[in-house]
Amino acid sequence: MNLKNDPTTIDLAELLMPLNDNASDHITWVNFDGEVHISKTNAIKENAKFWYETLAAGNGYVGPQAANDPDYLERELSCLKRDWSKDAKGPINF
């Protein structure tokens, strides 16, 4: 999913669906090209433009539960688009 291509909640759901919420903590990060990644917390890359707080395992932040929650998807996508448009850099805390 790339923020330059005006993604939808469906795009975000497709990114979240295959992840295992119980396996490990995850982190959402965006590279300088606008590509959104959701990785295990130790997998953030040096080309990360900005990233969010850790998504603690077992709370429904990734996986099927998250992918099927329209309110959550809208909120997360809104934050991603907002922070991309304001050229955010580094960690973003909620």
N, C-alpha and C positions, 0 to 999 in steps of 0.2 A: 504494500500500500504506500503510495507516494502522495505527500501533501501538496505537491505541485499539480496534481491531477484532480483536485476537488473530490476527495474520497467521500464515500457515504458510510452510513452505519453498517450497511451490508458488507462493505470492504473490511471494516474493522472486525465485524463478526467472523469473517473468514480467516482473519489473522489470529483471533482468539480461540476459535473452535478446537483446533487440534492440540492445544496445549493442555498439559495435565496439571490442574490446580493443586493436587496433593503431592506432586513429585518434588517440588522445590519452590523457593521464592523466585519471582521474576521481576524484571525491570523493563519499563517502556522507555525506549530512546529513539532519537531521530538523528540521522546523519546529515551532513551538509548538503546532500542532494535532495533531501526531503523524504527519504525512505524511512518508514516507521518500522522499528524492530521491537519484538518482545522476546527477551532472552533470559536465561538463568542469570542471576545477579552477577556472577563472575565473568560473564561473556560480553560485557559492554566493551565496545571497541574504541580505539583511540580517535576514530573519526566521528565520534558522537558530538553533535552540535548541542543538544540538550537532552536531559533525561529527568524522569520523575522518581519519586520515592519508591522504595521497594514494595512490590505487591506480595504480601505475606502469603505463604502457602496455606491452603485450606479455607480461604475466605471467599471463594467464588469470583476472584478478580480476573481469572483466565479460564479457558476451557468452555464446555457447553453451557454452564450456568451463566457465565458472563456474556457469551455470544447470543443468548436468548433473552437478555434483559434489555429492552429497548431504552429505558431511562438511563441505565448505566452506559450503554453504547453512545447515546446522544451526548451525555455529559463528558465522557472521555474524548470523543471526537471533537467536541467544541473546545476543550482545553488544548488538544493538539493543534487545531487550526489557529486558535488564538495565539499560542506561543510561537508557532511558525511565522505568523503574520507580523508579530512584533519583534522578530529576529532574536528570540531568546537564545541564551547560551549558558551552558553549565547546568548544575542541578536546579530543579524547580521543586520547591516544597509546597505542600497544600496546607 
